[in-house]
Amino acid sequence: MSKLRKTTAIFVLTIIVLTVCAGCSHQHKFDKEWSCDYQNHWHKALCGDTAETADKGGHIYENDLCTICGYKRAATLSLFTVNGNFHTQLQAMFIADSYDNAYLYADGRAERSLPQDIGIYWNYQPESLPLENLKEFKLTFSCDKGNIKSVAVTPNLNDNGTYSYQLQNPYLNAAYDVQVQAIDNGNQIITEDTIRFTTTANGPRNVKIDGVTNARDLGGYVTDQGEIKQGLLYRTARLNKSNQTQVTVEITDEGIRTMLNDLKVKTEIDLRGHGDDEPGAITQSVLGDGVNYFLIKMVYGSDMFKRKEHVKQAFDILCDERNYPVFFHCHIGTDRTGFIAFLCLALLGADEQTIYTDYMFSNFGHIGSKRDPHKITNYLNAVAEYDGNTLANKTESYLYECGITPQQIQAFRDIMLLK
């Protein structure tokens, strides 16, 4: 009996193994017709096994039809041509004109320093796909001047039947590639489109910081030493009220987010020193303790050029790469701020026209009264007394006298100039 049981067990086991192996060797046959959804196409198994497919792949469209399976695009998205000019009409007219004519466009009595947002507009047609399937639009910006940025946009239809996103503070003279993707509730891409545009070519790169006037990037200008990098050094007006015994913050929460998240500033140089109360009682940056705060008690007037200890303090900070991005300001961002901006631009090889234009753009800020070119003329005349064949060389000689070393000056140029 024992031998019979053993033989029977072996027989049963053999049958089981053969059955399993027969299942493993099952050869699927696939339908010749394509199956598809709005993303992929495939040949399904004729046996009904939905896990088995052949030739699965994404649609390749031409004129909204897949060239492989003939599927008609379930939804279409098309971007409109983008106008990359972020200067207002008055700003653009001033930049194209002589700096002597700044008063024709702005006089410092109203806020006109803000750039325009760049509007990205597109159509989305759901076709056969229910609109309820649309979760959001994903926009990805890539730029030859900076990093890739992605944002999610809730699909709210504009009155004119389009969707849109407003790009703030773009780089100057930059080529942007924008990809817009329609995303479904399962986080899958429904459809997409891409467009390229180029931004305003001529500086300054003025920036929008809510609650702050007269703000702009010193980068973007092309000098005889190269192009000044953007996104590293900003000049602005104050962020809190001056001449106060208690801190009164003027920059808004949105403005703080812009400076920290978009401009990514790490260091604030406060040049207010016309009286003990001018800084407005602050002992650290109103942006938070994550931002370095340096107070240089600079007084405005004809003595600025002579107060070399203040210049040294400022350039000791500006020559240290660890401090960047940096912004510097005084009360309204014109005279003391303009003096430091003059030295920076001159040292980096900017011509006189660029330096005058950058200074006179302050008239577009809400600074209380107009500014004229004589301040820059005075700086140019003062620097002209120093050794050197060019404005940059003469500025370098002046900074040596302030206590800045050749190594520091080279470090500043390495930080600020594109190779």
Residue pairs with C-beta under 8 A, 6 or more apart in sequence:
26 47
28 45
28 46
28 47
28 49
28 52
28 54
29 45
29 46
29 47
30 43
30 44
30 45
30 46
30 52
30 53
30 54
31 43
31 44
31 45
31 46
32 43
33 43
34 41
34 42
34 43
34 68
34 69
34 70
34 71
35 41
35 42
35 43
35 44
35 53
36 42
36 59
36 66
36 69
36 71
38 71
38 73
38 74
38 75
38 129
38 190
39 58
39 59
39 188
39 189
39 190
40 56
40 57
40 58
40 59
41 55
41 56
41 57
41 59
41 66
41 68
41 69
41 71
42 53
42 54
42 55
42 56
42 57
43 53
43 54
43 55
44 50
44 52
44 53
45 52
45 53
45 54
57 68
59 66
59 68
59 69
59 71
59 73
60 66
60 67
60 68
61 67
61 73
64 72
64 73
64 76
65 71
65 72
65 73
66 72
66 73
72 127
72 128
73 127
73 191
74 126
74 127
74 128
74 129
74 190
74 191
75 124
75 125
75 126
75 127
75 129
75 134
75 182
75 190
75 191
76 123
76 124
76 125
76 127
76 191
77 122
77 123
77 124
77 125
77 180
77 181
77 182
77 190
77 191
77 192
77 193
78 122
78 123
78 193
79 120
79 121
79 122
79 178
79 180
79 193
79 194
79 195
80 121
80 122
80 123
80 162
80 195
81 195
81 197
82 118
82 119
82 120
82 121
82 176
82 178
82 195
82 197
83 118
83 119
83 197
84 118
84 170
84 176
84 197
84 198
84 199
84 200
85 92
85 116
85 199
85 200
86 115
86 116
86 117
86 118
86 170
86 199
86 200
86 206
87 95
87 115
87 116
87 200
87 206
88 112
88 114
88 115
88 116
90 105
90 106
90 112
90 364
91 105
91 112
91 115
91 206
91 361
91 364
92 200
93 104
93 105
94 101
94 102
94 104
94 105
94 106
94 360
94 361
94 364
95 202
95 203
95 204
95 357
96 202
97 104
97 105
99 353
99 356
99 357
99 359
99 360
99 373
100 373
102 360
102 361
102 363
102 370
103 363
103 370
105 112
105 363
105 364
106 112
106 363
106 364
106 370
107 363
107 369
107 370
108 362
108 363
108 364
108 365
108 366
108 367
108 368
108 369
108 370
108 371
109 366
109 368
109 369
109 370
110 366
111 213
111 365
111 366
112 364
112 365
113 206
113 213
113 214
113 215
113 216
113 361
113 362
113 364
113 365
113 366
114 206
114 208
115 168
115 169
115 206
115 207
115 208
117 166
117 167
117 168
117 208
118 166
118 167
118 170
118 197
118 199
119 164
119 165
119 166
119 167
120 139
120 164
120 165
120 166
120 167
120 178
120 180
121 158
121 162
121 163
121 164
122 137
122 162
122 163
122 164
122 180
122 193
123 161
123 162
123 163
124 134
124 137
124 155
124 163
124 182
126 133
126 134
129 190
133 184
133 185
133 190
134 155
134 182
134 183
134 184
134 190
135 155
135 183
135 184
135 185
135 187
136 152
136 153
136 154
136 155
136 183
137 152
137 153
137 155
137 163
137 165
137 180
137 181
137 182
137 183
138 150
138 151
138 152
138 153
138 180
138 181
138 183
139 150
139 151
139 152
139 153
139 165
139 178
139 179
139 180
139 181
140 148
140 149
140 150
140 178
140 179
140 181
141 148
141 149
141 150
141 151
141 167
141 176
141 177
141 178
142 148
142 176
142 177
143 149
143 170
143 171
143 174
143 175
143 176
143 177
144 174
144 175
145 171
145 172
145 173
145 174
145 230
145 231
146 171
146 174
146 230
146 231
151 165
152 183
153 163
153 165
155 163
156 163
157 163
158 164
168 208
168 258
168 262
169 207
169 208
169 258
169 262
169 263
170 176
170 199
171 199
171 205
171 220
171 230
171 231
172 199
172 200
172 201
172 202
172 203
172 204
172 205
172 217
172 219
172 220
172 230
173 198
173 199
173 200
173 201
173 202
173 220
174 198
174 199
175 196
175 197
175 198
176 196
176 197
176 198
176 199
177 194
177 195
177 196
178 194
178 195
178 196
178 197
179 192
179 193
179 194
180 192
180 193
180 194
181 189
181 190
181 191
181 192
182 189
182 190
182 191
182 192
183 189
183 190
184 190
203 220
203 221
203 354
203 357
203 358
204 216
204 217
204 218
204 220
204 221
204 357
204 358
204 361
205 216
205 217
205 219
205 220
205 230
206 215
206 216
206 217
206 361
206 364
207 215
207 216
207 217
207 234
207 258
207 263
208 215
208 258
209 215
209 236
209 251
209 255
209 258
209 259
209 263
210 251
210 252
210 254
210 255
210 258
211 239
211 250
211 251
211 252
211 254
211 255
212 236
212 237
212 238
212 239
212 250
212 251
212 255
213 236
213 237
213 332
213 333
213 365
213 366
213 367
214 235
214 236
214 237
214 332
214 333
214 334
214 362
214 364
214 365
214 366
214 367
215 234
215 235
215 236
215 237
215 327
215 333
216 234
216 235
216 236
216 358
216 361
217 230
217 231
217 233
217 234
218 228
218 233
218 234
218 235
218 341
218 344
218 345
218 358
219 228
219 229
219 230
219 231
219 232
219 233
219 416
220 227
220 228
220 230
221 227
221 228
221 345
221 348
221 350
221 354
221 358
222 228
223 345
223 348
223 349
223 350
223 351
223 354
224 349
224 351
224 390
224 392
225 348
225 349
225 392
225 413
225 417
226 349
226 417
226 418
226 419
227 417
227 418
228 345
228 348
228 350
228 416
228 417
228 418
229 415
229 416
229 417
229 418
231 263
231 264
231 325
232 324
232 325
232 326
232 415
232 416
233 318
233 324
233 325
233 326
233 327
233 328
233 344
233 416
234 263
234 265
234 325
234 326
234 327
234 328
235 327
235 328
235 329
235 333
235 337
235 338
235 340
235 341
236 327
236 328
236 329
236 333
236 337
237 329
237 330
237 331
237 332
237 333
237 337
237 365
237 367
238 250
238 272
238 280
238 329
238 330
238 331
238 332
238 333
239 249
239 250
239 251
239 255
239 268
239 285
239 286
239 287
239 329
240 247
240 248
240 249
240 250
240 251
240 280
240 282
240 286
241 248
241 250
241 280
242 272
242 277
242 278
242 279
242 280
242 331
243 275
243 277
243 278
243 280
244 277
244 280
244 281
245 277
245 281
246 281
247 280
247 281
247 282
247 286
248 280
249 286
251 259
251 286
251 287
256 286
256 287
256 288
259 265
259 287
259 327
260 287
260 288
260 290
260 291
263 325
263 327
264 325
265 287
265 291
265 325
265 326
265 327
266 291
266 292
266 323
266 324
266 325
266 326
267 291
267 292
267 293
267 294
267 317
267 323
267 324
267 325
267 326
267 327
268 285
268 287
268 291
268 292
268 293
268 294
268 326
268 327
268 328
268 329
269 294
269 296
269 314
269 317
269 318
269 326
269 327
269 328
269 329
269 340
270 279
270 282
270 293
270 294
270 295
270 296
270 328
270 329
270 330
271 296
271 298
271 310
271 314
271 328
271 329
271 330
271 336
271 337
271 340
272 278
272 279
272 280
272 295
272 297
272 298
272 330
272 331
272 336
273 279
273 295
273 296
273 297
273 298
273 299
274 299
274 300
274 331
278 331
279 295
282 293
283 293
284 291
284 293
285 291
285 292
285 293
292 323
294 313
294 317
296 310
296 313
296 314
297 310
298 304
298 307
298 310
298 330
298 336
299 307
300 330
300 335
300 336
302 378
304 310
304 335
304 336
304 339
305 339
305 378
305 379
305 382
308 401
308 402
308 403
309 402
309 403
311 340
311 343
311 399
311 402
311 404
312 402
312 403
312 404
314 328
314 340
315 343
315 399
315 402
315 404
315 408
315 412
316 404
316 408
317 323
317 326
318 326
318 344
318 412
319 404
319 408
319 409
319 411
319 412
319 415
320 411
321 411
321 414
321 415
324 415
328 337
328 340
329 337
330 336
330 337
332 362
332 365
332 367
332 368
333 362
333 365
333 367
334 359
334 362
334 365
334 367
334 371
335 371
335 375
338 359
338 362
338 375
338 376
339 375
339 379
341 358
341 359
342 355
342 359
342 376
342 379
343 395
343 398
343 399
344 412
344 416
345 354
345 355
345 358
346 355
346 383
346 391
346 392
346 394
346 395
347 392
347 395
347 396
347 399
347 409
347 412
347 413
348 392
348 413
348 416
348 417
349 390
349 391
349 392
350 358
351 391
352 376
352 380
352 391
355 376
355 380
356 373
356 376
359 371
359 373
359 375
359 376
360 371
360 373
362 371
363 370
363 371
380 391
382 398
383 391
383 394
383 395
383 398
384 394
386 394
386 395
386 397
386 398
386 401
387 393
387 394
387 397
388 394
388 395
388 396
388 397
396 409
399 409
400 406
